[in-house]
Amino acid sequence: MLECGMLERDKRALRRGSNILIKQLVVDELLIQSLQADDILTESMAESIMAEQTSQKRSWRLLLLLPKRGPRAFSSFCSALRETEQQHLYDLLTQSPEKDGKDMPVEIIQPEEEPEGNTGRLVMPTAEKKRERCVDSSLPFPTQEEIAAKRGRTHEAMEFSLDADSPINTPVLPCTPDFYLSRCHQSYKMNSSPRGLALVISNVTFDPCAAPDLDPRKGGEVDDEVLRKVFTELDYLVTVHRDLTAQNMRSCIENFCSQPDHRTVDSCVVCLLSHGVDGAIYGTDGQLLQLDWVFKSFDNAHCPLLQNKPKVFFIQACRGEEMDCGVEQIDGPARTCSPCCEQLDAGREGQGDAHCRQRGDIGRPRIKLPQRSDMICGFASLKGQRICTAAMRNTKRGSWFIQELNTALRLQARDTHLSDIMVQVNRRIKEREGYAPGTAHHRCKEMSEFTSSLCKDLYLFPKYQPQY
C-alpha cells in the first residue's frame, strides 16, 4: 500500500515542467515498465496510459497519476527518465527553482480534440500559450515526428527524413533456463556461441556526381550503430560496412556467404540499409542491387553451410515513391481476416516413403531441400500490386522500422519467437504517425511487413548458454 501523495516540492517540480513534459516526454514500454518495477504504477494504470492514442495524452495521463502514487513516485520517475535516455527532462525536473527562475504555478494541460484542420496539436488556453512561448525551445521534441517543410530534391528512392530523439538502448533481457528447456526441442537449434555472423551494410552518403538524386540518409548512421549494438548483445559477430557501391555490396555479400565460420554457428543475420525501389536497393554510385540476387546468394544451393539454419534479413529502404497518407478509421469493432490455407500432399509423401522402403538403404538418394527455405525477411515498407511505399527516418533517432525492431528485440527476444516479434514491430509501426504541420507529409503513415519460409519457431535465447 502506497503512502499518501507525493511531497509538495516534487509536485511543484512537476507543475513547473508540465508544459515541456507533455510535449517532449516519451511514454513508452520501457518507461512504464520501470515505474511498474518500482511499484509506482499498477498493471491497470499502465494499460490505461498506453491505451491513449497520442503521445501527448499518454504523458498527460501519467502526469495526473504520479502525484497520487506516494513519496517515492517522483524519484522513481526521474530514474526512469535517465534509464530511457531523456536526460534533458531529468535535468528540467531536478534543477532548483532559483536556478531556472520559473517557479510559477503552471497547471497540467489536458489534451483536447481540436477543430478540423488542426489535428495532432494540443489545445490550450490563451494564457497557457503565452507561457509556452517562454519555454526553452532548443530541446529536442522526441514525441513529434517532424518533417522539414522544404525538401531540396525528390526521388522515387527517397526515405523521408524526420527529427526526433536518440534510440532506446536498454540491455537485452535474458532468456531463462526454464524457458530455453521448454522451447528448444520444437525450435531451430540456437545455442552456438556466437549465435551466428551478422552483416550490416549501411549506405548513408551517396556520390553527388553518380547519384545526384539520392540525398544523404541523415540518421542512417544511427541505424547501423543500433543494429551493431543489439545483435552484438544477442551474441552475433557483427560486421558493419558503410557507403558501398552496388558492385562492392555484391562482393561484400559474396565474401560473407563464403565464410567457413558459418559451418559452426546456428544462424546468420543480414541488414541492408539504403535508398531503394521495389525489389532493389541503391549503392552509393546510384546503381541498383537486386534483392532477389541477395536471397539467392543465401539459398540452399549457393550457401550450403547455412542449409537448414535460419537466415534473417532486414531491409530498411523505400520500395517506391508513394507516401502513405493513411485513412480514417470508422467506428465499430475491428475485423480480422487471416485465412490459413495449408495443403499437404499426403499421397506423394506416402508414395515416396514406400519407394524408399522397397529400395532399402542401398543407393538411397540424399534428402532433397527446396532451393530456398529457412528465411525470414523484415521490410520497412509495403509492397503491393499497385502501391509501393516510402520508409520513414528520423535524423537523430534513426528509422522507424529499426527503432521498433531494436526495442522489440531488446524487450521480447527472451521469450518470443522472431515471427511474433515481427508482428509486434508491424503493430508499433502501424501506430506511428508523422508530424509536419503545413506540409503534405503531416500525419503520414508507414507500414512494415515480413515474409517467412521458416519451418520452425526461431527463438534467439539471448544470454543463455546450455551447460553440457
C-alpha positions as CSV (number, residue, x, y, z in Angstrom):
1,M,0.0,0.0,0.0
2,L,1.5,3.3,-1.1
3,E,1.8,6.1,1.5
4,C,-0.2,9.2,0.7
5,G,0.7,11.5,-2.0
6,M,3.9,13.0,-3.4
7,L,5.9,15.6,-1.5
8,E,4.9,19.1,-2.1
9,R,8.3,20.2,-3.5
10,D,8.1,17.3,-6.0
11,K,4.6,18.3,-7.1
12,R,5.8,21.8,-7.7
13,A,8.7,20.5,-9.9
14,L,6.2,18.5,-12.0
15,R,3.9,21.5,-12.3
16,R,6.8,23.8,-13.3
17,G,7.8,21.4,-16.1
18,S,4.3,20.2,-17.1
19,N,4.2,22.2,-20.4
20,I,7.5,20.8,-21.6
21,L,6.8,17.3,-20.3
22,I,3.5,16.9,-22.1
23,K,5.2,17.9,-25.4
24,Q,8.5,16.1,-25.0
25,L,8.1,13.1,-22.7
26,V,8.3,9.7,-24.5
27,V,6.0,7.4,-22.6
28,D,6.9,4.0,-24.0
29,E,7.0,0.5,-22.7
30,L,10.5,0.9,-21.2
31,L,9.5,3.9,-19.0
32,I,6.2,2.3,-18.0
33,Q,7.9,-1.0,-17.1
34,S,10.5,0.9,-15.0
35,L,7.7,2.5,-13.0
36,Q,5.9,-0.8,-12.6
37,A,9.0,-2.4,-11.3
38,D,9.2,0.2,-8.6
39,D,5.5,-0.4,-7.7
40,I,4.6,3.1,-8.7
41,L,2.1,2.0,-11.4
42,T,-0.2,-0.9,-11.3
43,E,-0.8,-3.0,-14.3
44,S,-4.2,-1.5,-14.9
45,M,-2.7,2.0,-14.7
46,A,0.0,1.1,-17.2
47,E,-2.6,-0.3,-19.6
48,S,-4.8,2.8,-19.3
49,I,-1.8,5.0,-20.1
50,M,-0.6,3.0,-23.1
51,A,-4.2,2.8,-24.5
52,E,-4.2,6.5,-25.2
53,Q,-4.0,7.3,-28.9
54,T,-1.4,10.1,-28.8
55,S,1.9,10.6,-27.1
56,Q,0.7,13.9,-25.5
57,K,-2.3,12.1,-24.0
58,R,-0.2,9.4,-22.6
59,S,2.1,12.0,-21.0
60,W,-0.9,13.9,-19.6
61,R,-2.4,10.8,-18.0
62,L,0.9,9.7,-16.5
63,L,1.4,13.2,-15.0
64,L,-2.0,13.1,-13.5
65,L,-1.3,9.8,-11.8
66,L,2.2,10.4,-10.4
67,P,1.3,12.9,-7.7
68,K,-1.1,10.4,-6.2
69,R,1.4,7.5,-6.1
70,G,3.3,8.2,-2.9
71,P,6.5,10.0,-1.9
72,R,8.8,7.6,-4.0
73,A,6.9,8.4,-7.3
74,F,9.0,11.4,-8.2
75,S,12.4,9.9,-7.7
76,S,11.3,6.7,-9.5
77,F,10.0,8.8,-12.4
78,C,13.3,10.7,-12.5
79,S,15.3,7.4,-12.6
80,A,13.0,6.2,-15.4
81,L,13.8,9.3,-17.4
82,R,17.5,8.6,-17.1
83,E,17.1,4.9,-18.0
84,T,15.2,5.8,-21.1
85,E,17.7,8.4,-22.1
86,Q,15.6,11.5,-21.5
87,Q,18.3,13.3,-19.6
88,H,17.1,16.8,-20.6
89,L,13.8,16.1,-18.9
90,Y,15.6,14.7,-15.8
91,D,17.6,17.9,-15.6
92,L,14.5,20.0,-16.0
93,L,12.8,18.4,-13.0
94,T,15.8,18.3,-10.7
95,Q,17.2,21.8,-11.2
96,S,16.3,24.2,-8.4
97,P,13.6,26.8,-9.0
98,E,16.0,29.6,-8.1
99,K,18.3,28.5,-10.9
100,D,15.7,28.3,-13.7
101,G,13.6,31.3,-12.5
102,K,10.4,29.6,-13.4
103,D,8.8,28.8,-10.1
104,M,5.4,29.9,-11.2
105,P,2.1,28.0,-10.8
106,V,1.5,26.0,-14.0
107,E,-1.4,23.7,-14.4
108,I,-1.0,20.4,-16.3
109,I,-2.9,20.9,-19.6
110,Q,-5.3,18.3,-20.7
111,P,-5.0,17.3,-24.4
112,E,-8.3,18.1,-26.1
113,E,-9.8,17.4,-29.5
114,E,-9.1,20.3,-31.9
115,P,-11.3,21.6,-34.7
116,E,-10.8,20.0,-38.1
117,G,-7.6,21.2,-39.8
118,N,-5.5,21.4,-36.6
119,T,-5.3,17.7,-35.8
120,G,-2.4,16.4,-33.7
121,R,-1.7,19.5,-31.7
122,L,-2.6,20.4,-28.1
123,V,-5.3,22.9,-27.5
124,M,-4.5,25.2,-24.6
125,P,-6.0,28.4,-23.2
126,T,-4.5,31.7,-24.5
127,A,-2.7,32.3,-21.2
128,E,-1.0,28.9,-21.4
129,K,0.1,29.6,-25.0
130,K,1.8,32.8,-23.8
131,R,3.6,30.9,-21.0
132,E,4.6,28.3,-23.5
133,R,6.4,30.8,-25.6
134,C,8.8,31.4,-22.7
135,V,9.8,27.8,-22.6
136,D,13.2,26.9,-24.0
137,S,12.5,25.6,-27.5
138,S,16.1,24.4,-28.1
139,L,15.4,21.0,-26.5
140,P,14.6,18.1,-28.8
141,F,10.9,17.0,-29.2
142,P,11.0,13.2,-29.1
143,T,7.3,12.8,-29.3
144,Q,6.9,14.6,-32.5
145,E,8.0,13.1,-35.8
146,E,8.8,16.3,-37.8
147,I,9.5,16.6,-41.5
148,A,11.2,19.7,-42.9
149,A,8.7,21.8,-44.7
150,K,11.1,22.2,-47.7
151,R,12.8,19.3,-49.4
152,G,15.6,20.0,-51.7
153,R,15.2,17.1,-54.0
154,T,12.6,14.3,-54.5
155,H,13.2,10.9,-56.0
156,E,11.3,7.6,-56.0
157,A,14.1,6.1,-53.8
158,M,13.8,8.7,-51.0
159,E,13.2,7.9,-47.4
160,F,11.6,10.8,-45.7
161,S,13.7,12.4,-43.1
162,L,12.3,13.2,-39.7
163,D,13.6,14.7,-36.5
164,A,13.5,13.1,-33.1
165,D,15.5,11.9,-30.1
166,S,18.2,9.2,-29.6
167,P,17.4,5.5,-29.8
168,I,16.5,3.3,-26.9
169,N,19.4,1.3,-25.6
170,T,18.2,-0.7,-22.6
171,P,20.1,-4.0,-22.2
172,V,18.7,-7.1,-24.0
173,L,16.6,-9.0,-21.5
174,P,18.0,-12.5,-20.9
175,C,16.2,-15.8,-21.6
176,T,15.7,-18.0,-18.5
177,P,17.0,-21.6,-18.4
178,D,13.4,-22.9,-17.8
179,F,12.2,-21.1,-21.0
180,Y,15.0,-22.5,-23.0
181,L,14.3,-26.1,-21.9
182,S,10.6,-25.7,-22.6
183,R,11.2,-24.5,-26.2
184,C,14.5,-25.8,-27.5
185,H,13.1,-29.1,-28.8
186,Q,10.4,-27.5,-31.0
187,S,12.5,-24.7,-32.5
188,Y,15.6,-24.1,-34.5
189,K,18.8,-25.1,-32.8
190,M,20.2,-21.8,-31.4
191,N,22.8,-22.4,-28.8
192,S,26.1,-21.8,-30.6
193,S,28.4,-19.1,-29.3
194,P,28.4,-16.9,-31.2
195,R,24.8,-17.5,-32.4
196,G,25.9,-16.6,-35.9
197,L,27.6,-14.0,-38.1
198,A,25.8,-10.7,-38.8
199,L,26.4,-8.4,-41.8
200,V,25.2,-4.8,-41.8
201,I,25.6,-2.7,-45.0
202,S,24.5,0.9,-44.5
203,N,24.7,3.5,-47.3
204,V,24.4,7.0,-45.8
205,T,26.3,9.3,-48.2
206,F,25.9,9.0,-52.0
207,D,28.1,10.1,-54.8
208,P,26.8,13.5,-55.8
209,C,28.1,13.0,-59.4
210,A,27.0,9.4,-60.0
211,A,23.8,9.7,-57.9
212,P,22.7,13.4,-57.8
213,D,19.1,12.5,-57.0
214,L,20.0,10.5,-53.8
215,D,20.1,12.6,-50.7
216,P,22.3,11.7,-47.8
217,R,20.4,9.4,-45.4
218,K,20.8,11.6,-42.3
219,G,20.2,9.3,-39.3
220,G,21.3,6.2,-41.2
221,E,24.5,6.1,-39.2
222,V,22.3,5.8,-36.1
223,D,20.6,2.8,-37.5
224,D,23.7,0.8,-38.2
225,E,25.1,1.5,-34.8
226,V,21.8,0.5,-33.2
227,L,21.9,-2.8,-35.2
228,R,25.5,-3.4,-34.3
229,K,24.8,-3.0,-30.6
230,V,21.7,-5.1,-30.4
231,F,23.0,-8.0,-32.4
232,T,26.3,-7.9,-30.5
233,E,24.3,-8.2,-27.3
234,L,22.3,-11.1,-28.9
235,D,25.7,-12.8,-29.3
236,Y,26.3,-12.3,-33.0
237,L,29.7,-11.4,-34.6
238,V,28.7,-8.2,-36.3
239,T,30.5,-6.6,-39.3
240,V,29.4,-3.2,-40.4
241,H,30.2,-1.8,-43.9
242,R,29.2,1.8,-44.8
243,D,28.8,3.6,-48.1
244,L,29.4,0.8,-50.7
245,T,28.8,0.9,-54.4
246,A,26.4,-1.7,-55.9
247,Q,29.4,-3.8,-57.0
248,N,31.1,-3.5,-53.6
249,M,27.9,-4.6,-51.9
250,R,27.8,-7.7,-54.2
251,S,31.4,-8.5,-53.3
252,C,30.8,-8.0,-49.6
253,I,27.8,-10.3,-49.6
254,E,29.7,-13.0,-51.7
255,N,32.6,-12.9,-49.2
256,F,30.2,-13.1,-46.3
257,C,28.4,-16.1,-47.7
258,S,31.6,-18.0,-48.3
259,Q,33.0,-17.6,-44.7
260,P,33.8,-21.0,-43.3
261,D,32.6,-20.0,-39.8
262,H,29.0,-20.4,-41.0
263,R,29.6,-24.2,-40.6
264,T,29.9,-24.0,-36.8
265,V,27.2,-21.4,-36.0
266,D,23.4,-21.8,-35.9
267,S,22.2,-18.8,-37.9
268,C,23.0,-15.6,-39.8
269,V,21.7,-12.1,-40.0
270,V,21.9,-9.6,-42.9
271,C,20.8,-6.0,-42.7
272,L,20.7,-3.8,-45.7
273,L,20.0,0.0,-45.3
274,S,19.9,2.4,-48.2
275,H,17.6,4.2,-50.6
276,G,15.6,1.7,-52.6
277,V,12.9,0.9,-55.1
278,D,10.6,-2.2,-55.5
279,G,12.9,-5.2,-55.4
280,A,16.3,-3.4,-55.2
281,I,18.4,-1.1,-53.1
282,Y,20.9,1.6,-54.3
283,G,24.6,1.6,-54.0
284,T,26.4,4.9,-53.4
285,D,27.0,5.1,-57.1
286,G,23.3,5.1,-57.9
287,Q,23.4,1.6,-59.3
288,L,20.8,-1.0,-58.1
289,L,21.5,-4.3,-56.2
290,Q,18.6,-6.7,-56.8
291,L,17.2,-8.2,-53.6
292,D,16.4,-11.4,-55.3
293,W,20.1,-11.9,-56.0
294,V,20.8,-11.3,-52.3
295,F,18.3,-14.0,-51.2
296,K,19.7,-16.4,-53.9
297,S,23.2,-16.0,-52.5
298,F,22.0,-17.5,-49.2
299,D,19.8,-20.2,-50.6
300,N,20.5,-23.9,-50.1
301,A,22.4,-24.3,-53.4
302,H,24.6,-21.3,-53.1
303,C,25.3,-21.3,-49.4
304,P,25.4,-24.9,-48.3
305,L,27.0,-24.1,-44.9
306,L,23.7,-22.5,-43.9
307,Q,21.4,-25.3,-45.0
308,N,18.6,-25.9,-42.5
309,K,19.8,-22.9,-40.5
310,P,17.7,-19.8,-40.1
311,K,18.7,-16.8,-42.3
312,V,17.4,-13.5,-41.1
313,F,17.2,-10.4,-43.3
314,F,16.1,-6.8,-42.5
315,I,15.7,-4.3,-45.4
316,Q,15.5,-0.6,-44.4
317,A,14.7,1.1,-47.6
318,C,11.8,2.5,-49.6
319,R,10.1,0.2,-52.1
320,G,8.6,3.1,-54.1
321,E,7.7,6.8,-54.0
322,E,4.2,6.5,-52.8
323,M,3.5,8.3,-49.5
324,D,1.0,6.5,-47.2
325,C,-1.3,9.3,-46.0
326,G,-3.5,6.9,-44.0
327,V,-7.2,6.6,-43.9
328,E,-9.7,7.5,-41.1
329,Q,-10.8,4.5,-39.0
330,I,-14.5,4.1,-38.9
331,D,-16.4,3.3,-35.7
332,G,-17.2,-0.3,-34.9
333,P,-15.4,-3.5,-33.9
334,A,-12.2,-4.3,-35.6
335,R,-12.4,-7.0,-38.2
336,T,-9.7,-9.6,-38.8
337,C,-9.3,-11.9,-41.7
338,S,-6.5,-14.5,-41.6
339,P,-7.2,-17.3,-43.9
340,C,-4.9,-20.2,-43.2
341,C,-4.9,-22.4,-46.3
342,E,-2.5,-25.3,-45.8
343,Q,-2.3,-28.2,-48.2
344,L,-0.4,-31.4,-47.5
345,D,0.3,-33.6,-50.5
346,A,0.0,-36.8,-48.4
347,G,-0.3,-39.0,-51.4
348,R,3.1,-38.1,-52.7
349,E,4.7,-38.4,-49.3
350,G,3.3,-41.9,-48.9
351,Q,4.5,-42.9,-52.3
352,G,8.0,-41.6,-51.7
353,D,8.3,-43.4,-48.4
354,A,7.1,-46.7,-49.9
355,H,9.6,-46.4,-52.7
356,C,12.5,-45.8,-50.3
357,R,11.5,-48.8,-48.1
358,Q,11.5,-51.0,-51.2
359,R,15.0,-49.9,-52.2
360,G,16.4,-50.1,-48.6
361,D,19.5,-48.2,-47.7
362,I,21.5,-49.3,-50.8
363,G,21.8,-46.4,-53.2
364,R,19.3,-44.4,-51.2
365,P,19.3,-40.8,-52.6
366,R,20.1,-37.9,-50.3
367,I,17.3,-35.9,-48.8
368,K,16.5,-33.0,-51.1
369,L,15.8,-29.5,-50.0
370,P,13.9,-26.7,-51.7
371,Q,16.0,-24.2,-53.5
372,R,15.2,-21.6,-50.9
373,S,14.0,-22.2,-47.3
374,D,14.5,-21.2,-43.7
375,M,14.5,-17.5,-44.4
376,I,12.7,-14.6,-42.8
377,C,12.9,-11.0,-44.1
378,G,11.5,-7.9,-42.5
379,F,10.8,-4.9,-44.8
380,A,10.4,-1.3,-43.6
381,S,7.7,-0.6,-46.1
382,L,5.0,-2.3,-48.0
383,K,4.9,-3.8,-51.5
384,G,1.6,-4.3,-53.2
385,Q,0.1,-4.8,-56.6
386,R,-0.5,-1.1,-57.2
387,I,1.4,0.6,-54.4
388,C,5.0,0.5,-53.1
389,T,5.5,2.8,-50.2
390,A,8.2,5.0,-48.6
391,A,10.0,4.4,-45.4
392,M,10.3,7.0,-42.6
393,R,13.6,8.0,-41.0
394,N,14.5,10.3,-38.1
395,T,17.6,12.4,-38.4
396,K,18.6,11.8,-34.7
397,R,16.9,8.6,-33.7
398,G,17.1,6.6,-37.0
399,S,14.4,4.9,-39.0
400,W,11.0,4.0,-37.5
401,F,11.4,0.4,-38.5
402,I,14.9,0.0,-37.0
403,Q,13.8,1.8,-33.8
404,E,10.9,-0.6,-33.3
405,L,12.9,-3.6,-34.2
406,N,15.6,-2.6,-31.7
407,T,13.1,-2.1,-29.0
408,A,11.2,-5.4,-29.7
409,L,14.4,-7.4,-29.8
410,R,15.7,-6.0,-26.5
411,L,12.4,-6.5,-24.6
412,Q,10.8,-9.5,-26.3
413,A,13.5,-11.8,-27.6
414,R,13.9,-13.6,-24.3
415,D,10.6,-15.3,-24.7
416,T,9.1,-14.6,-28.1
417,H,10.0,-16.2,-31.4
418,L,11.0,-13.9,-34.3
419,S,7.9,-14.2,-36.3
420,D,5.8,-12.9,-33.4
421,I,8.4,-10.2,-32.8
422,M,7.9,-9.0,-36.4
423,V,4.2,-8.9,-35.8
424,Q,4.8,-6.7,-32.8
425,V,7.0,-4.4,-34.9
426,N,4.2,-4.2,-37.5
427,R,1.8,-3.2,-34.8
428,R,4.0,-0.5,-33.4
429,I,4.8,0.9,-36.9
430,K,1.0,1.0,-37.6
431,E,0.5,3.2,-34.6
432,R,3.1,5.8,-35.6
433,E,2.3,9.0,-37.3
434,G,4.4,11.7,-38.8
435,Y,4.2,15.3,-37.5
436,A,4.7,18.0,-40.2
437,P,2.0,20.7,-40.0
438,G,1.6,22.6,-43.2
439,T,3.2,20.0,-45.4
440,A,1.9,17.2,-47.5
441,H,3.6,14.8,-45.1
442,H,1.6,15.8,-41.9
443,R,0.2,12.7,-40.3
444,C,2.0,10.4,-42.8
445,K,1.9,6.7,-42.1
446,E,4.2,3.7,-42.7
447,M,3.5,0.0,-42.7
448,S,6.2,-2.6,-42.4
449,E,5.8,-6.3,-43.4
450,F,7.8,-9.5,-43.3
451,T,7.9,-12.7,-45.4
452,S,8.9,-16.1,-44.0
453,S,9.9,-19.5,-45.1
454,L,10.9,-20.6,-41.6
455,C,10.0,-24.1,-40.8
456,K,10.2,-24.0,-37.1
457,D,9.9,-21.3,-34.3
458,L,13.0,-19.1,-34.2
459,Y,14.0,-18.2,-30.7
460,L,17.2,-16.3,-30.2
461,F,17.5,-17.4,-26.5
462,P,19.5,-14.3,-25.5
463,K,22.3,-14.6,-23.0
464,Y,21.6,-18.3,-22.4
465,Q,24.3,-20.9,-22.9
466,P,23.4,-24.6,-22.3
467,Q,25.7,-26.4,-19.9
468,Y,27.0,-29.7,-21.3
